[in-house]
Amino acid sequence: MRTVTRRGSFCRTCGLSVYRQMTSDTLVTGWWGLFSLFVTPFVVLGNVLGARAALRRLPEPYGAARPPLDPGRRVLRRAPAMLILTPIALLALAVPTLLVVGLLSSGGEPVALSAGDCVRNEADWPEQRLEKVGCGSPLAEYRVLDEASCGPGDYLLHAEYVVDSPGKPGACVTPV
């Protein structure tokens, strides 16, 4: 970790050029240490608040022996800033996106079924994500049977779908 300070007689344009270059360098090289990882954001924030105020007090360029330095692009439009801001923006967008996806994809509570109900399976067997539908509906794929009526080609229901005997399977579904 090191701190670099540039001293000199700068006009406003040259000071802005040096400020932008040093801030870009800090954004690239300031993170490569355990302590620096936590200090760099505060250094950049301090430079934004402190150095920017000092730049406003510098005189405009006039009658110098050489032309003023080119300030170049703003710091946030330079590649080092994009290198840092892109992962931060992705993380900031990931949290709300995951919340929305979780809310939209939550299946909710399993529906309680009893003998005679018609269902459709939203998953591939042996997984069960059953949705209760009307028996006259074209979406009806299976009819719920009681335990005594289950045959060799039928599928046993998971315990959470059984009303009469929660905790143990006791019903099955047969294709309609």
N, C-alpha and C positions, 0 to 999 in steps of 0.2 A: 504494500500500500504506500502510495506517495502522493504528495500534493504539489502541484505545479502552479506557479504564479508568473505571469508575464508582466514585466514592468517596462514602461517607456512613455514617450509622448505620442499619444494617439489622437487622431481626429476621430470623429464619430463613426465614419465609414470603416476606418482601419480597426477601431476598437470592436465594432460589430463583427467584422470578419474574424478577428482573433477569438472573440467570445463564441461565435458559432463553431469554429474549428475545434476549440478546446472542449466545448460541451459535447460535440460529436465524438471526440476521442474518449471522453469520460464514459459516454454511453456504450462504447465498444470495449474499452479496457478496464473500466471501473468495477466490474463484477467478479473478477478472477481472484478472489480470496474469500475466506470464510467471513472475516470481519467486514471486508469491503462489500460483500453481498448485501449487508444490512445498512452500511453507511452511504453507499452510492446514491440511493434515492434522495437522501437528505442533502447531499452535496449538490446534486443537480437542482433540487428545489431551492437551495440557498443561492446558487448561481442565477437562477431565473429571477428570484426576488431581489437579490443584492446587486449583481453585476448589471442587470438591466437598468436599474435606477442610476448607476454610475455612468452607463453609456449615454443616457439622456443629458448628462451634464457636460459631456465632451463637446468641443467646438466642431462646427462644420468644417470640411476640408477647404483649405485655401492656400494659394501660393507656395506649395511645397516643391522640393527639388525633384520628387518623383510622384507619379500618380498614386492615388489612394488604392488600398487593397480592395479586391472585389469581395463583397460580403457573401456572395453565393446564395444558395437556397436557405430558407428558414430551417432551423434545427429539426422541426417535426417533419420536414419534407426530405430529409437526407436519409440515406440507407441505414446508418446506425440507429436512428430513431425508429425506423420501421422494423428493424431487427429486434428491438426491445418491445415496442408497442404492439406488434402483431400477436405474440403469445399472450400478452396481458389482455388484449381485446378478446382473444379466443376464450380465455378463461372466464372473462367477465360475461361473455355470451353463453358459455357452456352451462353455467348454473341455472339461469332461467329456462334455457332450452331443455335441460334434463327435467326440471320441474314440470314443464308443460307436457313433455312426452310421458312422464310418469303419471300425470293426472289423466291424460287421454287414453293411455293404454291399460290403466288399472281395470281389471275385470270386475272388481267389486266382490260382493258376497256370492257364493254359489247359491243357486235357486234350489229350494226344497221341492222334490218330486215325489209323486205318489203313483200307484198303479193306475194306468189308463191315460196318463199325460203323454203328450207327444213332444219330442225334443229334436234339436239339431245339434251336432257336435262341431264346434268351431276349431277343433284341433284334430290331429291325426291320431287314430287309435294306436296304442293303449292310453294315450293322454286323453283327458276328458275336460272339455270346456263347454259344458252343455248350456243351451239356451232353450227355454220353454217357448214353444210355438203352438198355435192351434192345430188340431189334428186334421182339419180340412185345408190347411195351408200347404202350398207347394213346397215350402221350406221344411216341412216335417220329414225327418229322415228315420226316426226311431220311435217306437212306442214303449213306455215303461210297463214292465210286467212285475208281478209279485214273485217272491222267491220260489213258490211252488210251481210256477209256470215256466221257469227258465229252462232253455234247451241248450244243446251243445253248440249251436251257432250264434248264441246270444252273448252280449257283453255285460259283465258284472259292473254295477255302478260303484263308484267310489263312495265311501261312507258319508261324505259331506252332502251328498245329494239325496240321501234316504231320510224320509220324515219319520217313519214309524219306528225305526231302530237306529238312532244315531250312535255312531261309534263302531258299528259292524255292518258289512255289506249284507243286504237282504233283498235286493231287487236287481233286475237286469233290464236291458233294453234289447229290442229285437227290431230288425229293419222293417219299415212300413211297406 
